[in-house]
Amino acid sequence: MTELGQALGSRRTMERQVLAEILAELRRLRATSTEAMTRLTSGGAVNGVLGVETAAIGTAGVLTRSYGTPCGCIVVANPGTNTVTVVSGPPQGASAPTVGIGVTVIPASSWLAVPIGGPSWTIYGTAGDTVSVQAFAGLQAYGVAR
């Protein structure tokens, strides 16, 4: 091969390498911008998940959370021996409401998906008891289980 042919072949190889690197970078940017847009349009939720936690009910008998976007539902697992009450919205007083719109009672040793429809929820229960909560931007089709 002539010197000119070697130079052209080497140039084509370098062009292919540069193009491959540019393409890889564009794919990475697309993936990260898609994830960022998902977070922005869903109030910070990726795949519709707002939060997942196991938490102790506070000394006042209340556990509450608030999000920057409406919460479609929470799935609450109550492994304890006491009943907990879930309320859609912020705390409504020192003690759990017994009836009303947005009030759901979850028996001991069970779990339930509870529609919320607002940016916050509150769980009333016995201080120190733990509950596991999964918060979603949309509804989840679960039933009660014991």
Stockholm file with secondary structure:
# STOCKHOLM 1.0

chainA/1-146         MTELGQALGSRRTMERQVLAEILAELRRLRATSTEAMTRLTSGGAVNGVLGVETAAIGTAGVLTRSYGTPCGCIVVANPGTNTVTVVSGPPQGASAPTVGIGVTVIPASSWLAVPIGGPSWTIYGTAGDTVSVQAFAGLQAYGVAR
#=GR chainA/1-146 SS CCHHHHHHHHHHHHHHHHHHHHHHHHHHHHHHHHHHHHHHHTTTCBTTEEEEEEEECCTTSEEEEEEEEEEEEEEEEECSSSCEEEEESSCCSSSCCSSSTTEEEECTTEEEEEEEEEEEEEEECCTTCEEEEEEESSCCCCCCBC
#=GC SS_cons         CCHHHHHHHHHHHHHHHHHHHHHHHHHHHHHHHHHHHHHHHTTTCBTTEEEEEEEECCTTSEEEEEEEEEEEEEEEEECSSSCEEEEESSCCSSSCCSSSTTEEEECTTEEEEEEEEEEEEEEECCTTCEEEEEEESSCCCCCCBC
//
